[in-house]
Amino acid sequence: MGKAWSPPTLQREANLVNRASDDGGGGERRFRIEESPDGIVRLTWDRDVRVTAERAKQAMAAVDDVNAGRRRPLLVRMARTTALDREAREQFGEKTSISAIALLGETPVDRLLAASTLGRVLTQAPARYFTDEREAVAWLLETGRRSDG
């Protein structure tokens, strides 16, 4: 028997062309940034991470660095983050190079954390919560184009 077939993932399909990451100061990664040819920047938080103001600031600085002055859509994979500090939510409300933001989660806790963030992010860019990555990407591509327009 051969290797079992597995459906392609967006990450494998993306043919990532640029990466940046946070080493957490102690060699411990807490997030990953990926830039793909479709123009979407993907921020993936490690599972079970508490997102502090400092981590949020580092992540958004990395997004701005990857964007290099261009406004582009951001997909945030926040599945199973344990907490999002109030100060971190304020960091996400700061002006950045984001044209639209999709928060992607899996659990009711993810949805609750996203809801507490969306009110702050909505002031700088259109934002929505998703549980399906393909829907999030389609929305980002459409909304990001309108926001840059």
N, C-alpha and C positions, 0 to 999 in steps of 0.2 A: 504494500500500500504506500502511496505517495503522501506527501505532506498535505494536511487538510487545508482546504481553501478557506481563506479569510477575506472578508470584504475589504476593499482598499479604504484607507483612512485619508482624511483631508490632509493630514500632515505629510504622508507619503506622496500624495498627489501634488502637493504644493511646490515641490522642487525648491526648497528653501534656498534663498540666495544670500541671506545675511543673518547673523545671530549676535546677540549680546546677552549677558547674564549677570546676576548678582551673586557674589560668593558669600554674602552674609557676614563678612568680616572674619569668620572662623573657618573658611573653606567650605561652608555649608550653603549650598544653593537654595534660594527661596523662590525664585522666579526665573523664567526663561522668556526671551524676546525673540520672535521669528518674523522675518519679512518675506513675503511670498510674491511671486510675479503678478498675482491678481491685485496687488496694491494694498492688501490688508496686512496690518501689523498684528501679530498675535502675542498677547501677554498671558503666560500660563503660570499661575501660582502653584507652588508645591502643595500637595495634600497635607492637611492637618497643620497648616501654617496660620499663625495669628498675624494679620496684616496691621502693622503699626504705622504711625505717621512717617517714620524714617524709611521703612520698607516701601511705602506708597510713594514717597518722594523720590527714592532711588529708581523705582520702576518707571515712574512718569518721566524722569530725566533720561532714562534709557530709551523710552519710546520717542521722546523728542530728538535724541541723538540719532536714532535709526531713521527718523523721518527727515532729518537734515533740512529743516525749514519748509518742508512740504506738509500740507494738511492732508491726512489720510485716515481712513477708518481703522478702528481698533476693536479686536475681538479679545475679550478677557475671559479666560478659562479659570473659573473660580471654584470649581467643584470641590466640595469638602474642605474649604477653608474653615477654620474653627471660629475665627472672630475677625471683625473689622472695626478697629478702634474709631471713635468719633473723630479724632484728629486725622486719621487716615482718610476718612470720608471727605474731610475738608480739603485734603491734598488733591483728591480726585476732582474737586470743584475748581481748582486753579486753572488758569488759561494754559492750554497746551496746543500741540500741533494736531489734535484729534478732530476729524470732521464728523464722525459719528462713532458711537460706542455700543457694542453688544456685550452684555454680561451673560455668560454661558454657565449654567449650573445643573445640578442633578437632584438635589434634595430640598425638602421644605426649608431647611436652615439656609441653604444657598439662596433660595427665593427671598427669605426674610432679610438676609444681608444685602442682597441686590436692591430690594425695595428701599432700604435705608440709604443707599448710595444714589439711586436714580434721581431723587429730588435735588441733590447737589450737582450732579453732572449735567442735568437738563439745562442749566444756565449757560453752559459753554458749547454743547453739541447735542444733537438728537441721541437718545439712549433708550434701550429696551432690554428686557430680560428674556432669555431663551433657554429651552432645555434640549433643543435640536440644533446641532452645529450647522447643518446645511441650510436651515431656515435663517439662522443668524447671519451666515455668509451672504445669502441672497439679499437680505434686508440691508446689510452693510454696503454691498455693492450698489444697490439702488439709492439708498439714502446718502451715502458718501458722495455719489455723483451730484445729487441735488444740492448738497451742502457746499460743494466746491464751485458749483455752477455759475 
